[in-house]
C-alpha cells in the first residue's frame, strides 16, 4: 500500500479530528489563530465524552451518531453565544467576551498585517512537513505496524471500538467483558471513527492519525501556548512552529519507544490546555476582558486531555502550580499598590490554597500501582541535568541550537524575573521530574514524584519540550530583535548618513529596503529551525526507521506471521474464534485479520471458560471439558507463532504448547508458512 492510496484516510482523519471542534469553536465566537489551534483539542473532548454518554444511553458510537451529536453541540454553543451577547448590551463587551481572549491584537503595521495569515501558515506548514516526513520515513508504508508489545492492545482496541460501537473509556478496559473497566480511549475513539468511516486497515488508520497528531496538532498546540505567554507576535509564532519539530523527546520519542499512542496524543494537546490555564489566570499579554472564555475553553479541553491519558492532566496541574502562584503574587502586588481590594486578594489566596490541595490529592491518587511501574534510574545527576539543558533526554545527541536558545531564554526571563519567573519555574519543575526519575535512587521520594508516569523516564522526557519551548522561543525573539534592530539601523544610516558607515558596507546599506529588519528576523527564525534538525534527532530517527520494519526475526510479528494473518480471513469463518497466545503477537489476528480471539490483550481477566481453553485447548481429544466450551465459544482454530514471547511470563497460555511438536491428537494443520501454523480442532466435530 502506498501513501497516495491513503489520501482518503487522511481526509477522513482531518474531518474527524478537526471539523467538529472547529465548527463548535466558530459557533462560540472563537476566531483567527485561536480557532485553528484549539479545534483538535476540542474534538478530542467531544469524541471521548460523547463515547461515554452514548454508552450510558445505549446508543451506538459511530461516525453518524458522533457527527450528529457534534451538530447538537454546535447548536448549543451558538445558542449560548447568542444569549451571552444579548446579556451584554454593549457591543464591544459582547464581542470581546464572546471570543476567546479576544485573540489579542496583531502587533504589525497595516501593510504587514496582510502577511499575517502567511506567517501563521508557515508556522504550521513547516513543522508539519518536517515531522510528517520523519514519520512517513520511519513507518515505511502506511499499513506497517510498530514491532512493540503495546501495539497488541492499541490496535485491537481500535478494532474493538469499531466492532462493538462502544468507545466508552469507562468500559474499554482490557477488551474483554471480564476485564471491563477504565482505560483512556480518546485517541482510540477518534481513530476508530476514522476506521468506521472507511479506513482500509487498523494499521493504516493508526499511522495516518499518528502523523496528524504529531505533525499538525502538536505544532498548533505549541503556537497557542506561545501566544498566551508572549502575545501574538509574528516571530514568536513562527519560532514556536519551526522549533516544535526540533525536539527529540517529543513528538518522536513516544512513537519510537513504546509505542505510547495515548501519551503521544495527550502530550500533543497539553500545551493548548496549559495556554488556556495561563490566560484564565490573567497572565497572558492579551488579557481577556472576562475570565469566562478561557475558563470555559479549559473546561472543554480538559476532558479530552484526561481521556487521552490521565497523566497529562496531572502534568497540567503540576505545571500550572507556578502560574497559579504567579497570579497570587500579582494580586498581592496590586493590593500593596492599592489597585485591588483585600477581598480580591483573599479570593486569590483561597483559590491558591484550594488548587494546591487538589493538586496534592490528584497527584497521589491518579497513579498506577507500583507493580506496573518497574522502571529504574539509569544515570547520574550531572548527566540528567545536562540532558535537560541540552534537550537531549534518554541519551540522545545534544541539541546545541536548542541549548543556546534555551540559555538565552533563561537569561531573558531572569532579566524580567518579576514578569516571567513562573515560566522558569515550569521549566525547572519539568526538569526536576526528569532528574528524579532518571537519576535518583529507588524509594518513596522518587515514587511520590514520578509514580504517576510509571516511574518511566521516557514518559517524563516527553513532557520536557512543552516547558522548554517557551524559553527557546523567547531566546529566538531576543536574537531576532537584535538582528532586526541592526538591519533597521543600517538601512536608516545608509539613506541618511552613509558616510558614517565603513566604506565596504555603504553601498549595501544604501540599497537596503525598509523591511530588511523584518525579512532578516524571519530568515533567522527559519535558519534556527533548520539548524535544530541536526544530529539531535538522529537517534530517534534511527529507532523510527527500524521499529516499524517487518523482518523474518521481527520482535512482534515476523514476515511469516504477517503473511499468515493476511490470508487467515480466507481460511477462518467470520463467526469463529481463534485461540492464540497474545505474548507472541498471535492476538493481533483481531486487529489485522478481523477474527476474534480469546485474549485480545497480553494482560487482563478472562472468563473461566476462556481461561480454561487458553490452558487446555490442545487436550480436546481426551479432555471432555474442552469440546463443550469450544462449541459454545466457536473457538475451533488456533495460531501457533512459536515460543518467543515479547513479554515473557509464567506460562499463563499453556493450552497450545503441544501443537508444535505434533503430540496433540484431534488437530488438523490447515496452513503452514515457515514455522507459523494454523490448526483446527477436529476432535470436537
C-alpha positions as CSV (number, residue, x, y, z in Angstrom):
1,X,0.0,0.0,0.0
2,X,1.3,3.5,-0.9
3,X,0.9,6.8,0.9
4,X,-1.0,8.2,-2.1
5,X,-3.6,5.4,-1.6
6,X,-4.0,6.7,2.0
7,X,-5.2,10.1,1.0
8,X,-8.9,9.2,1.6
9,X,-8.0,8.1,5.1
10,X,-6.1,11.3,5.6
11,X,-9.1,13.3,4.6
12,X,-11.3,11.3,6.9
13,X,-8.8,11.9,9.8
14,X,-8.9,15.6,9.2
15,X,-12.7,15.5,9.2
16,X,-13.0,13.6,12.5
17,X,-10.0,15.3,14.2
18,X,-10.7,18.9,13.3
19,X,-14.1,19.8,11.8
20,X,-16.3,19.2,14.9
21,X,-14.1,21.2,17.2
22,X,-13.6,23.9,14.5
23,X,-17.4,24.2,14.0
24,X,-18.1,24.3,17.7
25,X,-15.5,27.0,18.4
26,X,-16.7,29.1,15.5
27,X,-20.2,28.9,16.8
28,X,-18.9,30.0,20.2
29,X,-17.3,33.0,18.6
30,X,-13.6,32.0,18.6
31,X,-11.7,33.4,15.7
32,X,-8.3,33.6,13.9
33,X,-5.3,31.7,15.5
34,X,-7.3,30.5,18.5
35,X,-9.8,28.9,16.2
36,X,-7.4,26.6,14.4
37,X,-5.1,25.9,17.3
38,X,-7.9,24.7,19.7
39,X,-10.0,22.8,17.1
40,X,-8.4,19.4,17.6
41,X,-8.3,19.5,21.5
42,X,-12.0,20.3,21.5
43,X,-12.7,17.5,19.1
44,X,-10.8,15.1,21.4
45,X,-13.1,16.1,24.2
46,X,-16.3,15.9,22.1
47,X,-15.5,12.4,20.8
48,X,-14.3,10.9,24.1
49,X,-17.1,12.4,26.2
50,X,-19.8,11.6,23.7
51,X,-18.5,8.0,23.6
52,X,-19.1,7.7,27.4
53,X,-22.6,9.4,27.2
54,X,-23.7,7.3,24.2
55,X,-22.8,4.1,26.1
56,X,-24.8,5.2,29.1
57,X,-27.8,5.9,26.7
58,X,-27.2,2.6,24.9
59,X,-26.7,4.4,21.6
60,X,-24.1,3.0,19.2
61,X,-20.9,5.0,18.8
62,X,-20.1,5.6,15.2
63,X,-19.5,8.4,12.6
64,X,-23.1,9.2,12.2
65,X,-24.0,9.4,15.9
66,X,-20.7,11.3,16.5
67,X,-21.3,13.9,13.9
68,X,-25.0,14.2,14.7
69,X,-24.1,14.7,18.4
70,X,-21.5,17.2,17.4
71,X,-24.1,19.1,15.4
72,X,-26.3,19.4,18.5
73,X,-23.3,20.6,20.5
74,X,-22.6,23.2,17.9
75,X,-26.2,24.5,18.0
76,X,-25.9,24.7,21.8
77,X,-22.7,26.7,21.5
78,X,-24.3,29.0,19.1
79,X,-27.3,29.5,21.3
80,X,-25.1,30.1,24.4
81,X,-23.2,32.8,22.5
82,X,-26.4,34.5,21.3
83,X,-27.7,34.6,24.9
84,X,-24.3,35.9,26.0
85,X,-24.3,38.7,23.5
86,X,-27.9,39.7,24.5
87,X,-26.9,39.7,28.1
88,X,-24.3,42.4,27.4
89,X,-25.9,45.3,25.6
90,X,-22.6,47.0,24.9
91,X,-21.4,45.6,21.6
92,X,-17.7,45.9,22.4
93,X,-18.0,43.9,25.6
94,X,-20.2,41.3,23.9
95,X,-17.8,40.8,21.1
96,X,-14.8,40.6,23.4
97,X,-16.3,38.2,25.9
98,X,-17.8,36.0,23.1
99,X,-14.3,35.5,21.6
100,X,-11.7,33.6,23.5
101,X,-9.3,36.2,24.9
102,X,-10.4,38.5,22.1
103,X,-7.5,36.8,20.2
104,X,-5.3,39.8,21.1
105,X,-4.0,42.5,18.8
106,X,-1.8,41.7,15.9
107,X,1.3,44.0,16.5
108,X,2.1,44.7,12.9
109,X,1.7,47.7,10.7
110,X,-1.3,47.8,8.4
111,X,0.9,46.8,5.4
112,X,2.4,43.8,7.2
113,X,-0.9,42.7,8.7
114,X,-1.7,41.4,5.2
115,X,1.1,38.9,5.6
116,X,-0.2,37.7,9.0
117,X,-2.0,34.6,7.5
118,X,1.2,33.7,5.7
119,X,3.1,33.8,8.9
120,X,0.6,31.5,10.6
121,X,0.5,29.2,7.6
122,X,4.3,28.9,7.6
123,X,4.4,28.3,11.3
124,X,2.1,25.3,10.9
125,X,3.2,24.1,7.4
126,X,7.0,23.9,8.1
127,X,6.9,21.7,11.2
128,X,4.1,19.7,9.6
129,X,6.2,18.9,6.6
130,X,9.3,18.1,8.8
131,X,7.5,15.8,11.3
132,X,5.4,14.1,8.7
133,X,8.5,13.4,6.6
134,X,10.2,11.8,9.6
135,X,7.2,9.8,10.5
136,X,6.5,8.6,6.9
137,X,10.1,7.7,6.5
138,X,10.0,5.7,9.8
139,X,6.7,4.0,9.1
140,X,7.8,2.9,5.6
141,X,4.3,2.0,4.4
142,X,1.0,3.3,5.8
143,X,-0.1,-0.2,6.9
144,X,3.1,-1.2,8.7
145,X,2.9,-1.6,12.4
146,X,5.3,-0.9,15.3
147,X,7.1,-4.0,16.5
148,X,6.4,-3.3,20.1
149,X,4.2,-5.1,22.6
150,X,2.0,-2.1,23.3
151,X,0.6,-2.4,19.8
152,X,-1.2,-5.7,20.7
153,X,-3.6,-3.6,22.9
154,X,-3.8,-0.4,20.9
155,X,-4.6,-1.9,17.5
156,X,-7.0,-4.4,19.0
157,X,-8.7,-1.6,21.0
158,X,-9.5,0.3,17.8
159,X,-10.9,-2.8,16.2
160,X,-12.9,-3.5,19.4
161,X,-14.5,0.0,19.4
162,X,-15.3,-0.1,15.7
163,X,-16.9,-3.6,16.0
164,X,-18.8,-3.1,19.3
165,X,-19.6,0.6,18.5
166,X,-18.8,1.3,22.1
167,X,-15.9,3.7,22.8
168,X,-16.5,4.5,26.5
169,X,-13.4,5.0,28.5
170,X,-15.2,3.6,31.5
171,X,-15.6,0.1,30.0
172,X,-12.9,-0.3,27.4
173,X,-10.6,-2.0,30.0
174,X,-8.6,-4.9,28.6
175,X,-11.1,-5.6,25.7
176,X,-13.0,-8.4,27.3
177,X,-16.2,-8.5,29.3
178,X,-14.4,-10.0,32.3
179,X,-11.9,-7.1,32.4
180,X,-14.2,-4.2,31.5
181,X,-13.1,-1.1,33.3
182,X,-11.5,2.3,32.8
183,X,-8.9,2.9,30.1
184,X,-8.3,6.3,28.4
185,X,-9.9,5.9,25.0
186,X,-9.9,9.4,23.4
187,X,-7.2,8.6,20.9
188,X,-8.7,5.1,20.2
189,X,-12.2,6.7,19.8
190,X,-11.1,9.1,17.1
191,X,-9.1,6.6,15.2
192,X,-12.0,4.0,15.4
193,X,-14.3,6.7,13.9
194,X,-11.9,7.1,11.0
195,X,-11.7,3.4,10.6
196,X,-15.5,3.1,10.6
197,X,-15.6,5.9,8.1
198,X,-13.7,3.8,5.5
199,X,-10.1,3.1,6.6
200,X,-8.7,0.2,4.8
201,X,-7.0,-1.3,7.8
202,X,-6.5,-0.5,11.5
203,X,-2.7,-0.1,11.0
204,X,-3.2,2.5,8.2
205,X,-5.7,4.5,10.3
206,X,-3.3,4.5,13.3
207,X,-0.3,5.6,11.2
208,X,-2.2,8.4,9.5
209,X,-3.7,9.5,12.8
210,X,-0.3,9.5,14.4
211,X,1.1,11.6,11.7
212,X,-1.7,14.2,12.0
213,X,-1.3,14.3,15.8
214,X,2.4,14.7,15.7
215,X,2.8,16.9,12.6
216,X,-0.3,19.1,12.9
217,X,-1.9,19.1,16.3
218,X,1.4,19.4,18.2
219,X,2.7,22.5,16.4
220,X,-0.8,24.1,16.6
221,X,-0.9,23.5,20.3
222,X,2.6,24.9,20.8
223,X,1.6,28.0,18.9
224,X,-1.4,28.6,21.1
225,X,0.8,28.2,24.3
226,X,3.4,30.7,23.0
227,X,0.7,33.3,22.2
228,X,-0.5,33.1,25.8
229,X,3.0,33.8,27.1
230,X,4.4,36.4,24.8
231,X,1.4,37.5,22.8
232,X,0.5,37.4,19.1
233,X,4.0,38.3,17.8
234,X,5.0,37.1,14.3
235,X,8.5,35.9,15.2
236,X,7.2,34.1,18.3
237,X,4.5,32.2,16.4
238,X,6.9,31.3,13.6
239,X,9.6,30.2,16.1
240,X,7.1,28.2,18.1
241,X,6.1,26.3,14.9
242,X,9.5,25.6,13.4
243,X,11.2,24.8,16.8
244,X,8.4,22.4,17.8
245,X,9.8,20.0,15.2
246,X,13.3,20.1,16.6
247,X,12.9,18.2,19.9
248,X,13.9,14.6,20.0
249,X,11.8,13.9,23.2
250,X,8.5,14.9,21.5
251,X,6.7,14.1,19.4
252,X,9.2,11.4,18.0
253,X,10.1,9.6,21.3
254,X,6.6,8.4,22.1
255,X,6.3,6.7,18.7
256,X,9.9,5.5,18.6
257,X,9.6,4.0,22.1
258,X,6.6,2.0,23.2
259,X,4.7,2.8,21.1
260,X,2.8,5.0,23.6
261,X,0.0,6.3,21.4
262,X,-2.2,7.6,24.2
263,X,0.7,9.6,25.7
264,X,1.5,10.8,22.2
265,X,-2.0,12.2,21.8
266,X,-2.3,13.7,25.3
267,X,1.1,15.5,25.2
268,X,0.3,16.9,21.8
269,X,-2.7,18.8,23.2
270,X,-1.1,19.6,26.6
271,X,0.4,23.0,25.6
272,X,-3.0,24.2,24.4
273,X,-4.6,23.3,27.8
274,X,-1.7,24.9,29.6
275,X,-2.1,28.1,27.5
276,X,-5.8,28.2,28.4
277,X,-4.9,28.0,32.0
278,X,-2.4,30.8,31.7
279,X,-4.9,33.0,30.1
280,X,-7.6,32.2,32.6
281,X,-5.2,33.3,35.4
282,X,-4.8,36.6,33.7
283,X,-1.1,36.1,32.9
284,X,-1.3,36.4,29.2
285,X,-0.3,39.7,27.5
286,X,-3.6,39.5,25.6
287,X,-5.7,39.7,28.8
288,X,-9.4,38.8,28.3
289,X,-12.0,41.3,29.4
290,X,-13.7,38.3,31.1
291,X,-12.3,35.2,32.8
292,X,-15.1,33.1,31.4
293,X,-14.0,32.5,27.8
294,X,-10.6,30.9,28.6
295,X,-12.0,29.2,31.7
296,X,-14.8,27.6,29.7
297,X,-12.2,26.7,27.0
298,X,-10.1,24.9,29.6
299,X,-13.2,23.1,30.9
300,X,-14.0,21.9,27.4
301,X,-10.4,20.8,26.6
302,X,-9.6,19.1,29.9
303,X,-11.9,16.1,29.4
304,X,-10.3,15.2,26.1
305,X,-6.8,15.6,27.7
306,X,-7.8,13.4,30.7
307,X,-9.4,10.7,28.4
308,X,-6.4,10.8,26.1
309,X,-4.2,9.9,29.1
310,X,-4.8,10.9,32.8
311,X,-1.1,11.5,33.4
312,X,-1.4,14.6,31.1
313,X,-3.9,16.1,33.4
314,X,-1.6,15.5,36.3
315,X,1.2,17.2,34.3
316,X,-1.1,20.1,33.5
317,X,-1.9,20.5,37.2
318,X,1.8,20.3,38.1
319,X,3.0,22.8,35.5
320,X,0.0,25.0,36.4
321,X,1.1,25.4,40.0
322,X,3.7,28.1,39.1
323,X,1.2,30.3,37.1
324,X,-1.3,29.9,40.0
325,X,1.3,31.2,42.4
326,X,2.2,33.9,40.0
327,X,-1.4,35.1,39.9
328,X,-1.4,35.2,43.7
329,X,1.8,37.2,43.7
330,X,0.4,39.6,41.2
331,X,-2.7,40.1,43.3
332,X,-0.5,40.8,46.3
333,X,1.5,43.4,44.4
334,X,-1.7,45.1,43.2
335,X,-3.0,45.2,46.7
336,X,0.1,46.8,48.0
337,X,-0.2,49.5,45.3
338,X,-3.9,49.8,46.3
339,X,-5.0,48.8,42.9
340,X,-7.2,46.0,44.1
341,X,-9.2,45.2,47.2
342,X,-8.3,43.0,50.2
343,X,-11.3,40.8,49.3
344,X,-9.9,40.1,45.9
345,X,-6.6,39.2,47.4
346,X,-8.3,36.8,49.8
347,X,-10.1,35.2,46.9
348,X,-6.8,34.5,45.2
349,X,-5.3,33.2,48.4
350,X,-8.2,30.8,49.0
351,X,-8.1,29.7,45.3
352,X,-4.3,29.0,45.5
353,X,-4.6,27.0,48.7
354,X,-7.5,25.0,47.2
355,X,-5.6,24.5,44.0
356,X,-2.5,23.1,45.8
357,X,-4.7,20.9,48.0
358,X,-6.5,19.4,45.0
359,X,-3.2,19.1,43.1
360,X,-1.8,17.1,46.0
361,X,-4.9,14.9,46.1
362,X,-4.8,14.3,42.4
363,X,-1.0,13.7,42.5
364,X,-1.3,10.8,45.0
365,X,-4.4,9.2,43.7
366,X,-4.2,9.2,39.9
367,X,-1.3,6.8,39.5
368,X,-0.8,3.1,38.7
369,X,0.3,0.5,41.2
370,X,3.9,0.0,41.9
371,X,3.7,-3.4,40.2
372,X,3.0,-1.5,36.9
373,X,5.9,0.9,37.5
374,X,9.1,-1.2,37.2
375,X,11.4,1.3,35.6
376,X,14.6,2.2,37.5
377,X,17.1,5.1,37.4
378,X,20.0,4.6,35.0
379,X,22.3,7.7,35.1
380,X,24.0,10.3,37.3
381,X,22.5,13.6,38.4
382,X,25.1,15.5,36.4
383,X,24.2,13.7,33.2
384,X,20.5,14.2,33.8
385,X,20.9,17.9,34.3
386,X,23.0,18.1,31.1
387,X,20.3,16.3,29.2
388,X,17.6,18.7,30.4
389,X,19.7,21.7,29.5
390,X,20.7,20.4,26.0
391,X,17.2,19.0,25.2
392,X,18.8,15.5,24.8
393,X,17.0,13.2,27.3
394,X,17.4,9.5,27.2
395,X,20.9,9.7,25.9
396,X,20.1,11.3,22.6
397,X,22.6,13.6,20.8
398,X,22.8,17.1,22.4
399,X,20.7,19.7,20.7
400,X,23.2,22.6,20.6
401,X,20.8,25.0,18.9
402,X,18.1,24.3,21.4
403,X,20.6,24.6,24.3
404,X,21.8,28.0,23.1
405,X,18.2,29.3,22.6
406,X,17.1,27.9,26.0
407,X,20.0,29.5,27.8
408,X,19.2,32.8,26.2
409,X,15.6,32.3,27.1
410,X,16.6,31.7,30.7
411,X,18.6,35.0,30.6
412,X,15.6,36.9,29.2
413,X,13.4,35.5,32.0
414,X,16.0,36.4,34.6
415,X,16.2,40.0,33.3
416,X,12.4,40.2,33.6
417,X,12.0,37.9,36.6
418,X,9.0,39.7,38.0
419,X,7.1,39.0,34.9
420,X,8.3,35.6,33.7
421,X,9.6,33.8,36.8
422,X,6.8,31.3,36.5
423,X,7.9,30.3,33.0
424,X,11.3,29.4,34.5
425,X,9.5,27.6,37.4
426,X,7.6,25.4,34.9
427,X,10.8,24.5,33.1
428,X,12.5,23.8,36.4
429,X,9.7,21.6,37.6
430,X,9.7,19.5,34.4
431,X,13.5,19.2,34.6
432,X,13.3,18.2,38.2
433,X,10.8,15.4,37.4
434,X,13.1,14.0,34.8
435,X,16.2,14.4,37.1
436,X,14.4,12.4,39.8
437,X,13.1,9.6,37.7
438,X,16.3,9.1,35.7
439,X,19.0,9.5,38.3
440,X,17.6,9.4,41.9
441,X,17.7,6.2,43.9
442,X,14.7,4.0,44.3
443,X,12.5,4.9,47.2
444,X,9.3,6.6,48.4
445,X,10.6,10.1,47.4
446,X,11.2,9.0,43.7
447,X,7.9,7.2,43.6
448,X,5.9,10.1,45.1
449,X,7.1,12.5,42.3
450,X,7.3,10.2,39.3
451,X,5.0,7.2,40.0
452,X,2.2,8.9,38.1
453,X,4.2,8.2,34.9
454,X,5.1,4.6,35.9
455,X,8.5,5.8,37.1
456,X,9.3,5.7,33.4
457,X,12.0,8.2,32.2
458,X,10.7,8.1,28.6
459,X,7.3,9.5,29.5
460,X,8.8,12.3,31.6
461,X,11.3,13.1,29.0
462,X,8.5,13.6,26.5
463,X,7.0,16.3,28.7
464,X,10.1,18.5,28.6
465,X,9.5,20.1,25.2
466,X,6.2,21.6,26.4
467,X,8.1,23.7,29.0
468,X,11.4,24.1,27.2
469,X,9.8,25.5,24.0
470,X,8.7,28.8,25.7
471,X,12.3,29.5,26.7
472,X,13.6,28.6,23.3
473,X,11.1,30.9,21.6
474,X,12.0,33.8,24.0
475,X,15.7,33.2,23.2
476,X,14.9,33.3,19.5
477,X,13.0,36.5,20.0
478,X,15.9,38.1,21.8
479,X,18.2,37.2,18.9
480,X,15.8,38.3,16.2
481,X,15.1,41.6,17.9
482,X,18.7,42.5,17.9
483,X,19.2,41.4,14.3
484,X,16.2,43.4,13.2
485,X,17.5,46.5,15.1
486,X,20.9,46.1,13.5
487,X,19.4,45.8,10.0
488,X,17.0,48.7,10.5
489,X,19.9,50.9,11.8
490,X,22.0,50.0,8.7
491,X,19.1,50.8,6.4
492,X,18.4,54.1,8.1
493,X,22.1,55.2,8.1
494,X,22.5,54.1,4.5
495,X,19.9,56.6,3.5
496,X,20.7,59.4,5.9
497,X,24.4,59.3,6.9
498,X,26.1,56.6,4.8
499,X,29.5,58.3,5.3
500,X,29.5,57.2,9.0
501,X,29.5,53.6,7.9
502,X,32.5,51.6,6.8
503,X,33.2,52.0,3.1
504,X,32.6,48.3,2.4
505,X,29.1,48.5,3.9
506,X,28.0,51.8,2.4
507,X,26.8,50.5,-1.0
508,X,24.9,47.6,0.7
509,X,23.3,49.8,3.3
510,X,22.1,52.4,0.8
511,X,20.2,49.7,-1.1
512,X,18.5,48.1,1.9
513,X,14.7,48.4,1.8
514,X,12.7,49.4,4.9
515,X,11.5,45.9,5.5
516,X,15.1,44.5,5.8
517,X,14.9,44.0,9.5
518,X,11.7,42.0,9.3
519,X,13.0,39.9,6.5
520,X,16.2,39.2,8.4
521,X,14.3,38.2,11.5
522,X,12.1,35.8,9.6
523,X,15.2,34.3,7.8
524,X,16.9,33.9,11.2
525,X,14.0,32.0,12.6
526,X,13.9,29.7,9.6
527,X,17.7,29.1,9.8
528,X,17.5,28.3,13.5
529,X,14.6,25.9,12.8
530,X,16.7,24.2,10.1
531,X,19.7,24.0,12.4
532,X,17.6,22.4,15.1
533,X,17.1,19.5,12.7
534,X,20.7,18.5,13.1
535,X,22.2,15.5,14.8
536,X,19.9,15.7,17.8
537,X,17.2,13.7,16.0
538,X,19.5,11.0,14.6
539,X,18.9,8.6,17.4
540,X,15.1,8.7,17.4
541,X,15.0,8.7,13.6
542,X,17.1,5.6,13.5
543,X,14.8,4.0,16.0
544,X,11.8,5.0,13.9
545,X,13.4,3.6,10.8
546,X,13.8,0.2,12.4
547,X,10.9,-0.3,14.8
548,X,8.2,-0.3,12.0
549,X,10.2,-2.7,9.8
550,X,8.8,-6.2,9.4
551,X,11.6,-8.8,9.0
552,X,12.0,-12.6,9.5
553,X,13.1,-12.0,13.0
554,X,10.9,-9.0,14.0
555,X,10.1,-8.6,17.6
556,X,6.3,-8.7,17.4
557,X,5.2,-10.0,14.0
558,X,7.6,-11.7,11.6
559,X,7.2,-11.7,7.8
560,X,5.8,-15.3,8.0
561,X,3.4,-14.3,10.8
562,X,2.3,-11.3,8.8
563,X,1.7,-13.4,5.7
564,X,-0.4,-15.9,7.8
565,X,-2.6,-13.1,9.2
566,X,-3.1,-11.7,5.7
567,X,-4.6,-14.9,4.3
568,X,-6.4,-16.0,7.5
569,X,-9.7,-14.4,6.7
570,X,-9.9,-16.7,3.7
571,X,-9.5,-19.8,5.9
572,X,-11.4,-19.0,9.1
573,X,-15.1,-18.2,9.0
574,X,-16.2,-14.8,10.2
575,X,-18.1,-16.2,13.2
576,X,-15.3,-18.4,14.5
577,X,-12.8,-17.5,17.2
578,X,-9.1,-18.0,17.0
579,X,-7.1,-19.1,20.1
580,X,-3.7,-17.5,20.3
581,X,-1.0,-16.6,22.7
582,X,-1.0,-12.7,22.9
583,X,2.5,-12.7,24.2
584,X,3.7,-14.0,20.8
585,X,1.7,-11.4,18.8
586,X,-0.9,-14.0,17.9
587,X,-3.7,-12.0,19.3
588,X,-3.2,-9.4,16.5
589,X,-5.4,-11.7,14.5
590,X,-8.2,-9.5,15.8
591,X,-6.8,-6.2,14.6
592,X,-5.2,-7.4,11.4
593,X,-7.4,-10.3,10.2
594,X,-10.7,-9.2,11.8
595,X,-11.2,-12.6,13.6
596,X,-12.0,-12.6,17.3
597,X,-9.6,-14.1,19.8
598,X,-9.9,-15.2,23.4
599,X,-7.1,-12.9,24.7
600,X,-7.1,-9.7,22.8
601,X,-4.6,-8.2,25.2
602,X,-1.5,-9.5,26.9
603,X,-3.0,-8.5,30.3
604,X,-6.5,-8.7,31.6
605,X,-9.0,-11.1,33.1
606,X,-10.9,-13.8,31.2
607,X,-14.0,-15.8,32.0
608,X,-13.4,-19.2,33.5
609,X,-14.3,-20.8,30.1
610,X,-11.9,-18.6,28.2
611,X,-9.1,-19.3,30.6
612,X,-9.8,-23.0,30.5
613,X,-9.3,-23.1,26.8
614,X,-6.2,-21.0,27.0
615,X,-4.9,-23.6,29.4
616,X,-6.3,-26.8,27.8
617,X,-7.3,-26.2,24.1
618,X,-4.9,-28.8,22.7
619,X,-6.4,-31.5,25.0
620,X,-9.7,-31.6,23.2
621,X,-9.3,-35.2,22.1
622,X,-9.1,-36.6,25.7
623,X,-10.4,-33.8,28.0
624,X,-14.2,-34.0,27.9
625,X,-14.4,-30.4,29.3
626,X,-12.8,-28.8,26.3
627,X,-15.2,-29.5,23.4
628,X,-18.3,-28.1,25.0
629,X,-16.5,-24.8,25.6
630,X,-15.0,-24.9,22.1
631,X,-18.5,-25.3,20.6
632,X,-20.0,-22.6,22.8
633,X,-17.3,-20.1,22.0
634,X,-16.8,-21.2,18.4
635,X,-13.1,-21.4,19.2
636,X,-12.2,-24.1,16.6
637,X,-9.0,-22.5,15.5
638,X,-5.5,-21.9,17.0
639,X,-2.5,-20.0,15.8
640,X,1.0,-21.3,16.7
641,X,3.5,-18.4,16.5
642,X,6.3,-20.3,18.2
643,X,7.5,-19.9,21.7
644,X,9.2,-16.4,21.6
645,X,7.2,-14.0,23.7
646,X,7.5,-10.2,23.7
647,X,6.6,-10.2,27.4
648,X,7.8,-13.4,28.9
649,X,5.6,-14.7,31.7
650,X,4.9,-17.7,33.9
651,X,3.2,-19.8,31.3
652,X,-0.4,-18.5,31.5
653,X,-1.1,-19.6,28.0
654,X,-0.1,-23.3,28.1
655,X,-3.1,-24.7,26.1
656,X,-1.3,-24.5,22.8
657,X,2.2,-25.8,23.7
658,X,1.5,-29.4,22.4
659,X,0.7,-28.2,18.9
660,X,4.2,-27.5,17.5
661,X,5.6,-31.0,18.4
662,X,2.5,-32.8,17.0
663,X,1.7,-34.5,20.3
664,X,-1.8,-33.2,20.4
665,X,-4.4,-35.6,18.8
666,X,-7.6,-34.4,17.2
667,X,-5.9,-31.4,15.5
668,X,-5.5,-30.7,11.8
669,X,-2.8,-28.5,10.4
670,X,-4.8,-26.2,8.0
671,X,-2.0,-23.9,6.8
672,X,1.7,-23.6,7.4
673,X,4.0,-20.7,6.4
674,X,7.6,-21.3,7.6
675,X,7.3,-22.1,11.3
676,X,3.9,-20.4,11.6
677,X,1.0,-22.8,11.8
678,X,-2.8,-22.6,11.8
679,X,-4.7,-25.5,13.4
680,X,-8.3,-26.6,13.5
681,X,-9.7,-28.9,16.2
682,X,-11.3,-32.0,14.6
683,X,-11.9,-33.8,17.9
684,X,-15.0,-31.6,18.5
685,X,-16.7,-32.2,15.1
